[in-house]
Amino acid sequence: MFLTPVRAALAVEPYREATAVAVRLTGSGISQQAYRLREKIFEVEEWLPTSPAPVWEVHPEISFAVANGAPLACSKHTWAGGQERRQILARQGLVLDGPLLPAGRHAGPDDVLDAAIAAWSARRLAAGTGQSLPARPEEMTPGGRPMAIWA
């Protein structure tokens, strides 16, 4: 898992400069993985004002922790982690069984679990019972939307 970098760090090139900005503003650097997402983040920010529906960012591991009531014990890349996630989904009424065709032929097991918990979060958000992390987002997009992860 990686943390979403502050917007000011994403706006800076190259990566080492972005990391310096992040350290100055937050006390922590940013991962290369998070930094490489910057162009996609900018694309979404540009698209958001024209979105025909509400948009929330979810993160599967956070959603699993919320659904579980605590952080998970095992990595999603392990058999035990997969089973732990299936049990959490089943407790939420999402039972994954069978080959899940045609997607089951192409998707990795952890990707299917991530998609299922994202659907759980979407259902909560549509019902108005979702929650944001942080609970009171301080950072906003250039368009004025709160920047948070939702579950």
RAMOTA-V741427 format. One record per residue. N is the residue number from 1. RES is the residue in three letters. PSI is psi in whole degrees, -180 to 180 (none if undefined). OMEGA is omega in degrees with one decimal (none if undefined). Layout:
n=N res=RES psi=PSI omega=OMEGA
n=N res=RES psi=PSI omega=OMEGA
//
This chain:
n=1 res=MET psi=145 omega=175.2
n=2 res=PHE psi=153 omega=179.1
n=3 res=LEU psi=146 omega=176.3
n=4 res=THR psi=127 omega=-179.8
n=5 res=PRO psi=156 omega=176.3
n=6 res=VAL psi=150 omega=-175.9
n=7 res=ARG psi=-41 omega=-178.2
n=8 res=ALA psi=-34 omega=178.7
n=9 res=ALA psi=-37 omega=179.5
n=10 res=LEU psi=-28 omega=-176.6
n=11 res=ALA psi=-7 omega=-173.7
n=12 res=VAL psi=140 omega=172.6
n=13 res=GLU psi=152 omega=-9.5
n=14 res=PRO psi=-173 omega=-176.4
n=15 res=TYR psi=-45 omega=-176.3
n=16 res=ARG psi=-34 omega=177.3
n=17 res=GLU psi=-39 omega=178.2
n=18 res=ALA psi=-40 omega=178.1
n=19 res=THR psi=-41 omega=178.8
n=20 res=ALA psi=-42 omega=177.6
n=21 res=VAL psi=-45 omega=-179.7
n=22 res=ALA psi=-43 omega=179.4
n=23 res=VAL psi=-43 omega=-179.1
n=24 res=ARG psi=-40 omega=-175.7
n=25 res=LEU psi=-32 omega=-172.8
n=26 res=THR psi=-14 omega=-175.9
n=27 res=GLY psi=-6 omega=179.8
n=28 res=SER psi=148 omega=175.8
n=29 res=GLY psi=-171 omega=176.4
n=30 res=ILE psi=150 omega=179.6
n=31 res=SER psi=155 omega=175.2
n=32 res=GLN psi=-35 omega=178.8
n=33 res=GLN psi=-47 omega=179.1
n=34 res=ALA psi=-41 omega=-178.7
n=35 res=TYR psi=-37 omega=-179.7
n=36 res=ARG psi=-15 omega=177.8
n=37 res=LEU psi=-5 omega=-172.2
n=38 res=ARG psi=-43 omega=-178.7
n=39 res=GLU psi=-39 omega=177.7
n=40 res=LYS psi=-39 omega=177.3
n=41 res=ILE psi=-44 omega=179.0
n=42 res=PHE psi=-39 omega=178.1
n=43 res=GLU psi=-44 omega=180.0
n=44 res=VAL psi=-43 omega=178.3
n=45 res=GLU psi=-39 omega=179.6
n=46 res=GLU psi=-36 omega=-178.1
n=47 res=TRP psi=-31 omega=-172.6
n=48 res=LEU psi=-45 omega=-178.3
n=49 res=PRO psi=-21 omega=-179.9
n=50 res=THR psi=4 omega=-177.8
n=51 res=SER psi=132 omega=-179.9
n=52 res=PRO psi=-4 omega=-176.9
n=53 res=ALA psi=163 omega=176.4
n=54 res=PRO psi=149 omega=179.7
n=55 res=VAL psi=130 omega=177.1
n=56 res=TRP psi=144 omega=174.9
n=57 res=GLU psi=129 omega=176.3
n=58 res=VAL psi=155 omega=175.8
n=59 res=HIS psi=121 omega=-173.8
n=60 res=PRO psi=-44 omega=-176.8
n=61 res=GLU psi=-36 omega=176.6
n=62 res=ILE psi=-43 omega=178.3
n=63 res=SER psi=-42 omega=177.2
n=64 res=PHE psi=-42 omega=179.6
n=65 res=ALA psi=-42 omega=178.2
n=66 res=VAL psi=-46 omega=179.9
n=67 res=ALA psi=-32 omega=-178.8
n=68 res=ASN psi=-23 omega=-175.4
n=69 res=GLY psi=4 omega=-179.7
n=70 res=ALA psi=159 omega=175.3
n=71 res=PRO psi=151 omega=-178.7
n=72 res=LEU psi=154 omega=-175.2
n=73 res=ALA psi=-28 omega=-171.2
n=74 res=CYS psi=150 omega=176.6
n=75 res=SER psi=144 omega=178.5
n=76 res=LYS psi=-14 omega=-178.5
n=77 res=HIS psi=3 omega=178.3
n=78 res=THR psi=160 omega=176.5
n=79 res=TRP psi=-47 omega=-179.2
n=80 res=ALA psi=-39 omega=178.7
n=81 res=GLY psi=-40 omega=176.7
n=82 res=GLY psi=-43 omega=179.2
n=83 res=GLN psi=-42 omega=177.5
n=84 res=GLU psi=-45 omega=-179.8
n=85 res=ARG psi=-39 omega=176.7
n=86 res=ARG psi=-40 omega=179.1
n=87 res=GLN psi=-42 omega=178.1
n=88 res=ILE psi=-47 omega=179.0
n=89 res=LEU psi=-43 omega=-179.7
n=90 res=ALA psi=-40 omega=177.4
n=91 res=ARG psi=-24 omega=179.1
n=92 res=GLN psi=6 omega=177.5
n=93 res=GLY psi=13 omega=179.2
n=94 res=LEU psi=95 omega=-179.1
n=95 res=VAL psi=121 omega=177.9
n=96 res=LEU psi=116 omega=-176.9
n=97 res=ASP psi=150 omega=176.8
n=98 res=GLY psi=-172 omega=-173.1
n=99 res=PRO psi=-11 omega=-179.5
n=100 res=LEU psi=45 omega=-177.3
n=101 res=LEU psi=148 omega=-3.1
n=102 res=PRO psi=-15 omega=-176.2
n=103 res=ALA psi=-33 omega=-178.0
n=104 res=GLY psi=-20 omega=178.2
n=105 res=ARG psi=-18 omega=-172.7
n=106 res=HIS psi=-30 omega=-174.1
n=107 res=ALA psi=143 omega=174.7
n=108 res=GLY psi=152 omega=-178.9
n=109 res=PRO psi=-42 omega=-179.3
n=110 res=ASP psi=-31 omega=177.7
n=111 res=ASP psi=-38 omega=178.2
n=112 res=VAL psi=-44 omega=178.6
n=113 res=LEU psi=-43 omega=178.0
n=114 res=ASP psi=-43 omega=179.5
n=115 res=ALA psi=-39 omega=-179.8
n=116 res=ALA psi=-42 omega=-179.6
n=117 res=ILE psi=-29 omega=174.0
n=118 res=ALA psi=-38 omega=176.4
n=119 res=ALA psi=-39 omega=175.8
n=120 res=TRP psi=-46 omega=178.7
n=121 res=SER psi=-43 omega=179.8
n=122 res=ALA psi=-41 omega=178.6
n=123 res=ARG psi=-42 omega=178.0
n=124 res=ARG psi=-43 omega=-178.6
n=125 res=LEU psi=-42 omega=178.5
n=126 res=ALA psi=-31 omega=179.7
n=127 res=ALA psi=-7 omega=-179.3
n=128 res=GLY psi=15 omega=-178.5
n=129 res=THR psi=5 omega=178.7
n=130 res=GLY psi=167 omega=178.5
n=131 res=GLN psi=152 omega=179.3
n=132 res=SER psi=151 omega=173.9
n=133 res=LEU psi=115 omega=3.0
n=134 res=PRO psi=162 omega=-177.5
n=135 res=ALA psi=-33 omega=177.0
n=136 res=ARG psi=88 omega=-177.9
n=137 res=PRO psi=133 omega=179.0
n=138 res=GLU psi=-34 omega=-177.6
n=139 res=GLU psi=141 omega=-178.9
n=140 res=MET psi=153 omega=173.0
n=141 res=THR psi=165 omega=175.8
n=142 res=PRO psi=-26 omega=178.5
n=143 res=GLY psi=1 omega=176.7
n=144 res=GLY psi=11 omega=177.4
n=145 res=ARG psi=142 omega=178.0
n=146 res=PRO psi=140 omega=177.6
n=147 res=MET psi=115 omega=-178.6
n=148 res=ALA psi=166 omega=170.4
n=149 res=ILE psi=139 omega=-176.2
n=150 res=TRP psi=149 omega=177.3
n=151 res=ALA psi=none omega=none
//
